[in-house]
Amino acid sequence: MTASPYIPLTAIDCTIPALLIDRNAPLDVLHANAMARVLAVTQLMETFSSREIEQADAVDLKHLATTAMLLLRDGCDLMNVVSWRLQPA
């Protein structure tokens, strides 16, 4: 990891990141933020799975997939920081 205390989220590849993770944040805060994103995707997928696929058009599917990807990538980025922090020194 770099010397910077902030790590950019990786879901959006851009030259100047706007959303950053504070790698020095308390572990419970990092974990809670990761879990909130994973739970949001889980609920989104549970709602989607209860619908008939014929009711969704290509635009709906793209929006759902993009939303799930962004939230899951953020959650993975947060959990990577938690994992890094839990490694023995």
PEZIRA-V815861 format. One record per residue. N is the residue number from 1. RES is the residue in three letters. PHI is phi in radians with two decimals (999 if undefined). OMEGA is omega in radians with two decimals (NA if undefined). NEAR is the number of other ideal C-beta (glycine too) atoms within 12 Angstrom. Layout:
n=N res=RES phi=PHI omega=OMEGA near=NEAR
n=N res=RES phi=PHI omega=OMEGA near=NEAR
This chain:
n=1 res=MET phi=999 omega=-3.11 near=15
n=2 res=THR phi=-1.40 omega=3.14 near=10
n=3 res=ALA phi=-1.30 omega=-3.13 near=8
n=4 res=SER phi=-1.16 omega=3.10 near=13
n=5 res=PRO phi=-1.32 omega=-3.09 near=13
n=6 res=TYR phi=-2.03 omega=-3.13 near=19
n=7 res=ILE phi=-2.10 omega=3.14 near=26
n=8 res=PRO phi=-1.23 omega=2.98 near=23
n=9 res=LEU phi=-1.16 omega=-3.00 near=29
n=10 res=THR phi=-1.80 omega=-3.09 near=22
n=11 res=ALA phi=-1.14 omega=3.13 near=24
n=12 res=ILE phi=-2.02 omega=-3.14 near=17
n=13 res=ASP phi=-1.51 omega=3.12 near=10
n=14 res=CYS phi=-2.50 omega=-3.10 near=11
n=15 res=THR phi=-1.16 omega=-3.14 near=7
n=16 res=ILE phi=-2.07 omega=-3.12 near=9
n=17 res=PRO phi=-1.20 omega=3.14 near=17
n=18 res=ALA phi=-1.80 omega=-3.13 near=11
n=19 res=LEU phi=-1.96 omega=-3.03 near=20
n=20 res=LEU phi=-2.27 omega=3.04 near=21
n=21 res=ILE phi=-1.80 omega=3.03 near=33
n=22 res=ASP phi=-1.44 omega=-3.06 near=20
n=23 res=ARG phi=-1.21 omega=3.08 near=25
n=24 res=ASN phi=-1.71 omega=3.10 near=18
n=25 res=ALA phi=-1.10 omega=3.10 near=21
n=26 res=PRO phi=-1.00 omega=-3.11 near=14
n=27 res=LEU phi=-0.99 omega=-3.12 near=20
n=28 res=ASP phi=-1.16 omega=3.11 near=13
n=29 res=VAL phi=-1.26 omega=3.09 near=19
n=30 res=LEU phi=-1.05 omega=-3.13 near=29
n=31 res=HIS phi=-1.12 omega=-3.13 near=23
n=32 res=ALA phi=-1.06 omega=3.13 near=18
n=33 res=ASN phi=-1.22 omega=3.08 near=28
n=34 res=ALA phi=-1.12 omega=-3.10 near=30
n=35 res=MET phi=-1.14 omega=3.10 near=20
n=36 res=ALA phi=-1.07 omega=3.14 near=18
n=37 res=ARG phi=-1.24 omega=3.12 near=30
n=38 res=VAL phi=-1.11 omega=3.11 near=24
n=39 res=LEU phi=-1.09 omega=3.12 near=18
n=40 res=ALA phi=-1.05 omega=3.12 near=21
n=41 res=VAL phi=-1.17 omega=3.11 near=27
n=42 res=THR phi=-1.03 omega=3.13 near=18
n=43 res=GLN phi=-1.14 omega=3.09 near=17
n=44 res=LEU phi=-1.07 omega=-3.13 near=25
n=45 res=MET phi=-1.21 omega=3.08 near=20
n=46 res=GLU phi=-1.10 omega=3.10 near=13
n=47 res=THR phi=-1.12 omega=-3.12 near=15
n=48 res=PHE phi=-1.11 omega=-3.10 near=21
n=49 res=SER phi=-1.22 omega=3.13 near=13
n=50 res=SER phi=-1.53 omega=3.14 near=12
n=51 res=ARG phi=-1.80 omega=3.03 near=15
n=52 res=GLU phi=-1.36 omega=-3.09 near=8
n=53 res=ILE phi=-1.07 omega=-3.14 near=13
n=54 res=GLU phi=-1.15 omega=-3.12 near=8
n=55 res=GLN phi=-1.40 omega=-3.10 near=10
n=56 res=ALA phi=-1.78 omega=3.05 near=18
n=57 res=ASP phi=-1.71 omega=-3.07 near=11
n=58 res=ALA phi=-1.06 omega=3.14 near=10
n=59 res=VAL phi=-1.17 omega=3.09 near=10
n=60 res=ASP phi=-1.03 omega=-3.13 near=17
n=61 res=LEU phi=-1.08 omega=3.11 near=17
n=62 res=LYS phi=-1.11 omega=3.13 near=13
n=63 res=HIS phi=-1.10 omega=3.12 near=16
n=64 res=LEU phi=-1.10 omega=-3.13 near=23
n=65 res=ALA phi=-1.13 omega=3.14 near=19
n=66 res=THR phi=-1.14 omega=3.10 near=18
n=67 res=THR phi=-1.06 omega=3.13 near=23
n=68 res=ALA phi=-1.08 omega=-3.13 near=26
n=69 res=MET phi=-1.08 omega=-3.13 near=22
n=70 res=LEU phi=-1.08 omega=-3.12 near=23
n=71 res=LEU phi=-1.15 omega=3.13 near=29
n=72 res=LEU phi=-1.18 omega=3.11 near=26
n=73 res=ARG phi=-1.10 omega=3.08 near=26
n=74 res=ASP phi=-1.04 omega=3.14 near=32
n=75 res=GLY phi=-1.08 omega=3.11 near=31
n=76 res=CYS phi=-1.14 omega=3.10 near=23
n=77 res=ASP phi=-1.04 omega=3.11 near=31
n=78 res=LEU phi=-1.11 omega=-3.13 near=36
n=79 res=MET phi=-1.19 omega=3.04 near=24
n=80 res=ASN phi=-1.10 omega=3.09 near=23
n=81 res=VAL phi=-1.16 omega=3.09 near=33
n=82 res=VAL phi=-1.03 omega=3.14 near=26
n=83 res=SER phi=-1.06 omega=3.12 near=17
n=84 res=TRP phi=-1.04 omega=-3.12 near=20
n=85 res=ARG phi=-1.17 omega=-3.12 near=24
n=86 res=LEU phi=-1.43 omega=3.11 near=13
n=87 res=GLN phi=-1.20 omega=3.10 near=10
n=88 res=PRO phi=-1.12 omega=-3.10 near=5
n=89 res=ALA phi=-1.25 omega=NA near=5
